Amino acid sequence: MSHLIDENPEISEVDLNPVLVDQSGVMAVDVRVLLGEALPRAQSPWTQEQILRSMEKLLRPASIAVIGASAEAGKIGNSVLRNLVQGGYQGKIHPVNPKGGEILGLPCKRSVAEIDEEVDVAIFAIPAAAVPAGLEEIGRQGIPTAVLIPSGFAETGRADLQEQVQEVARRYGIRFLGPNIYGYYYTPDRVCATFCTPYDVRGPVALSSQSGGIGMAILGFARSANLGVSAIVGLGNKADVDEDDLLTFFEQDQATSCIAMHMEDLKDGRAFLDAARRVSPRKPVIVLKAGRTRAGARAARSHTGALAGDDRVYEDLLAQHGVVRAPGLREMLEYARALPAMPTPRGENVLIITGAGGSGVLLSDACVAEGLRLMTVPQDLDASFRKLIPPFGASGNPIDITGGEPPSTYRAAIDLGLRDPRVHALVIGYWHTIVTPPHVFAELAMEVVEAARRDGHSKPVVVSLAGDVEVEEAADLLFRHQIPAYPYTTETPVAVLGAKYRWARANHLIES
């Protein structure tokens, strides 16, 4: 049916009812096909090479002009300029303001026409009504990319003004972010092109959002959780640059190994899915699709002018193209933090090892809810575990070593699970006791996992920690050593493991 509709664009509706399915095949008993006007398929005016060239200029500029730069603290033009200067950006910075003079120690040009050297990107911090004329000016100067921070376009009913901006950009071949955005961060080159708080903790995760508020939530989580990022990019109304353009850049960006995107709509679904299918097998692509409900879709229209489509269609298409969908903001951020830390699982067998029976029950429930397969432990492996645990413990799955056991029991049990090739992923439940304090558990778990990985036994390991406040430091220590660990929850560690499995399955990466 997909091929039929794809090859015949004049088909507007197909109804099959009933459809009979049995061992001999599929039969549509009654079929209705409605024809309509064949709508032209949208084609990107840019080749992949052109997109990559533009994104390099935009996200890794050698020189930046700030149009609307201001000497007055609290102004957007002052905040953007200050972030670039104080953030350590090493390229050329050109403040532009009709008043001229000097701002933050930099000579200020009265117009971009006064800049006598090449500029890669112009950042606009001027009123919306002045943007079309400003784009005309940078177009005449040959500046190839722009960042449009102002709001007041399609999201406020001024679709005409947004269309005017698009027309000018098309005429000069300008690629631009926005409008209605907070700017962007690219940490490898210390680019902090935003009026929001600075951020410079480098890491492997690139994030984007249509919403400024969501963008700042991303930044705050990244700082709090010590999640290093390669980029945080605002997309706003997506009048030009959108998610597939960013995927094309991040696909080849050596600083990025995982991509997480908050979106309210897809401007060009086909282009995004093609890019996602290409990128996902090597770099996980995580999507938080807003506007699941009618109320959410209405809010998206008033916020960025987005037209949120049928959520069931998004659900199926994203899964088919290797994308991991996150149900909420916190989940998207946790997936982004955890997925790069976990090796790809080689099979479906998940084993739970716990020091508390109650945690084992909740972890089992969480595994089933996430679609993970609890391993049926072979007799020989079961016997090996029985030798390690006390008589009142429990083998099987979960393996309950009980709470009063010393560090050596945790060490031996985890090592056994890691080194058996029939076990493909470990879920560990720790229970805080004086016999095995949190920091002792964290250190032994790190040592065992790292030794096993050195010996070629690399598999996902996630940890749930129950106990007093010391388990928070233990969880942080484990995460810093590439072991996703979470205090006070049995659901979150299993959820990130489930996301890793969904990604691996969707991209056909599981060997057995």
PyMOL commands that set and color helices and strands:
alter all, ss='L'
color gray80, all
select helices_A, chain A and resi 2-7+48-59+76-86+112-114+128-140+154-156+159-172+187-189+212-224+243-252+269-279+294-304+311-320+329-341+357-369+379-388+407-419+438-454+470-480+491-506
alter helices_A, ss='H'
color red, helices_A
select strands_A, chain A and resi 11-16+19-22+25-28+31-35+63-67+92-96+102-103+106-107+121-124+145-148+175-177+183-186+191-194+202-209+229-234+258-263+285-289+324-325+349-354+373-374+399-400+425-431+461-466+485-487
alter strands_A, ss='S'
color yellow, strands_A
deselect
rebuild
show_as cartoon
